Amino acid sequence: MLIHPWDAALDAGEWRDWLATIDRFGVLAVNNVDPAQAPLVLPTHFTLAGEELLFHLARPNPVWPHLEAAVEVRLAVTGDYAYIPSYWRAKAGGPDEDGVPTSYYSSIQFVCRPTIVDEPHAKVDILRTQLGDLQPEGGHAAVSVDEDPYGRMLSGIRGVRLAIVRVEAKFKYDDANPVEHRQRVVGYLEERDRGLDGAAAVQQRRRLSVIGDWRTNRQ
C-alpha cells in the first residue's frame, strides 16, 4: 500500500483508536501454493489481542493448505471511505473541470505470521476472546469444550492466530492540501451525506485539527 508522508498514521495510537471504533471486519490475503493461481482472499471478523489477531474459520474452508504453507499473510481493514469528485478539488481560481478526483479512506494492513489452532481448549480461548470483543454485552451460552452448543461445534472450526510482524496504516484525507481546501471538502461531504460521507468528514476534520497545515508544520 502506497503511503505518502502526509497519509501516514501519526502514531500507533491513531490506528488503534480508529480500529476500536469500527467493526473488526477485514480481508485476509494468503498466497496460493500454486504461483500460477490467484491468491486467496477471505472476508472475516477478527479480534486484536495484544500483538496478535485472532479469528476462526470453518474446517471445510479451502484456505487451509495455503495458510499452512504461508510464512506471512496480510489482513486488511478499510473504512470511512468516500469518492471525492473532480469539481471538489479544482485549484483555487481555476475551472471546476480541471480538478482531479480521488478517494478518501482509512486503512490498516497487518503483515503477520500465521499459526493454525486445532486443540479444543485453545479454540475455546479464541472464541471467548472474540465474543468478549465483538459481543461484550454477553447474551451467549457459555463457551466450553464440554458444554453445548459450542462444545459440539468445535470440531467444525479451526482457529487462527496471526502474530503481527508490522502494521501499515494510512489515513488518506488530502492532508497535504491547504487548510481551506480540506475545510471546503468537509462541507461538501456533510452536504452530500451519502454512504460513509459523514464518517469520512469526521476523519478529515480530526486529521485537520491535529495536523493543521502539513506543508508548514512538517518543517
C-alpha positions in Angstrom: 0.0 0.0 0.0 1.4 3.4 -1.0 1.6 5.7 2.0 2.7 9.2 1.5 4.2 11.1 4.5 1.0 13.1 4.8 -1.2 10.0 4.7 0.7 8.1 7.4 -0.7 7.4 10.8 0.6 9.9 13.3 1.5 7.0 15.7 0.3 3.5 16.7 -2.3 5.1 19.0 -4.1 6.6 16.0 -4.7 3.4 14.1 -5.5 1.5 17.4 -8.1 4.2 18.3 -9.6 4.1 14.9 -9.8 0.3 14.9 -11.6 0.3 18.3 -14.4 2.5 16.8 -15.3 0.2 13.9 -16.3 -3.4 13.3 -13.2 -5.5 13.3 -14.0 -6.9 9.8 -11.3 -7.3 7.3 -9.9 -9.3 4.4 -7.3 -11.9 4.8 -5.0 -12.4 1.8 -3.0 -15.7 1.5 -0.6 -16.7 -1.3 -1.7 -19.6 -3.3 0.5 -22.6 -3.1 0.3 -22.7 -6.9 2.0 -19.5 -8.0 0.1 -19.6 -11.3 -3.2 -19.2 -9.4 -4.6 -16.1 -7.8 -4.1 -15.5 -4.0 -7.0 -16.5 -1.7 -8.9 -13.6 -0.2 -11.2 -14.2 2.8 -13.6 -11.7 4.5 -13.7 -12.3 8.2 -14.2 -10.7 11.6 -11.1 -10.6 13.8 -10.0 -9.5 17.2 -6.9 -7.6 18.1 -5.4 -9.1 21.2 -2.1 -7.6 22.2 0.2 -8.2 19.3 -2.0 -10.9 17.7 -5.0 -11.0 15.5 -7.5 -13.8 16.4 -10.3 -15.4 14.4 -11.7 -18.8 13.3 -12.8 -20.3 10.1 -14.9 -23.3 9.1 -12.9 -26.5 8.6 -14.2 -27.0 5.0 -12.7 -23.7 4.0 -10.3 -24.2 1.1 -7.7 -21.8 2.5 -6.1 -24.3 4.9 -3.4 -25.9 2.8 -2.4 -22.4 1.6 -2.4 -21.0 5.1 -0.4 -23.9 6.4 2.3 -23.2 3.7 2.4 -19.4 4.3 5.2 -17.8 6.2 3.5 -14.4 6.1 -0.1 -13.3 5.3 -1.8 -9.9 5.2 -5.0 -8.8 6.7 -6.5 -5.5 5.6 -9.4 -3.5 7.1 -10.7 -0.3 5.3 -13.4 2.1 6.3 -14.6 5.8 6.4 -14.2 6.0 2.7 -15.7 8.4 0.2 -15.4 9.3 -3.5 -14.2 12.9 -3.9 -15.4 14.2 -7.4 -13.1 16.3 -9.6 -15.1 19.5 -9.2 -14.5 19.4 -5.4 -10.7 19.5 -6.0 -10.3 22.3 -8.5 -7.3 24.6 -7.8 -8.2 28.0 -6.5 -9.2 30.3 -9.3 -9.3 27.5 -11.9 -12.3 25.9 -13.6 -14.1 23.2 -11.8 -13.5 20.7 -14.5 -9.7 20.9 -14.1 -9.9 19.2 -10.7 -8.7 15.7 -10.3 -10.9 13.2 -8.4 -9.6 11.0 -5.6 -10.7 8.6 -2.8 -10.7 9.3 0.9 -10.3 6.3 3.2 -8.7 4.9 6.4 -6.9 1.6 6.0 -4.8 -0.7 8.2 -2.9 -3.6 6.8 -1.4 -6.2 9.1 1.5 -8.3 7.9 1.5 -11.4 10.1 2.9 -14.9 10.7 0.0 -17.4 11.0 -0.5 -20.3 13.4 -3.4 -22.7 13.0 -5.1 -23.8 16.2 -6.8 -27.2 16.4 -6.5 -28.1 20.1 -10.1 -27.7 21.6 -9.3 -25.7 24.7 -7.1 -23.3 22.6 -10.0 -22.9 20.2 -12.3 -22.1 23.1 -9.8 -19.4 24.2 -10.1 -17.8 20.8 -13.9 -17.9 20.8 -14.1 -16.4 24.3 -11.8 -13.6 23.3 -13.7 -12.9 20.1 -17.1 -12.9 21.9 -15.7 -10.6 24.6 -14.6 -8.2 21.9 -17.4 -8.4 19.3 -20.3 -9.1 21.7 -19.3 -7.5 25.0 -22.9 -7.3 26.1 -23.0 -11.1 26.5 -26.2 -12.8 25.7 -24.5 -16.0 24.6 -24.1 -19.5 26.1 -21.0 -20.5 28.0 -18.1 -21.4 25.7 -16.7 -24.6 26.9 -15.2 -27.8 25.4 -17.7 -29.8 27.5 -20.9 -27.8 27.0 -23.3 -27.3 24.2 -23.8 -25.6 21.8 -20.1 -24.6 21.3 -18.6 -27.9 22.6 -20.2 -30.0 19.9 -19.3 -27.5 17.1 -15.6 -27.1 17.9 -14.7 -29.9 15.5 -16.2 -27.9 12.7 -13.8 -24.9 13.0 -10.1 -24.2 13.2 -8.7 -21.2 15.0 -6.1 -18.8 13.6 -3.6 -16.7 15.5 -1.7 -14.1 13.5 1.4 -12.7 15.1 1.8 -9.1 13.9 5.1 -8.5 12.1 4.4 -4.9 11.1 1.5 -2.6 10.6 0.9 -0.3 7.6 -1.7 2.4 8.4 -3.0 5.1 6.1 -5.4 7.9 6.6 -5.9 9.5 3.1 -7.8 12.8 3.5 -5.9 15.3 1.4 -3.7 16.3 4.3 -1.0 17.8 2.0 -3.5 20.3 0.6 -4.2 23.7 2.1 -6.4 24.0 5.2 -9.0 25.9 3.2 -9.4 23.1 0.7 -9.8 20.5 3.3 -12.4 22.6 5.2 -14.3 23.1 2.0 -14.4 19.3 1.2 -15.6 18.6 4.8 -18.5 20.8 4.0 -19.2 19.1 0.7 -19.1 15.7 2.4 -21.5 16.8 5.1 -23.8 18.3 2.5 -23.8 15.2 0.2 -24.2 12.9 3.2 -24.4 9.5 1.4 -22.8 6.2 2.3 -19.8 6.9 4.6 -19.5 10.6 3.8 -20.2 11.6 7.4 -17.6 9.2 8.7 -15.0 10.5 6.1 -15.8 14.1 7.1 -15.2 13.2 10.8 -11.8 11.7 9.9 -10.8 14.6 7.7 -11.8 17.1 10.4 -9.9 15.1 13.1 -6.8 15.0 11.0 -7.1 18.7 10.1 -7.3 19.6 13.8 -4.2 17.6 14.7 -2.0 18.3 11.6 -3.1 21.8 10.6 -1.1 23.0 7.6 1.0 19.9 6.8 3.5 21.7 4.5 4.2 24.3 7.2 4.2 22.1 10.2 6.3 19.3 8.7 9.4 21.5 9.0 
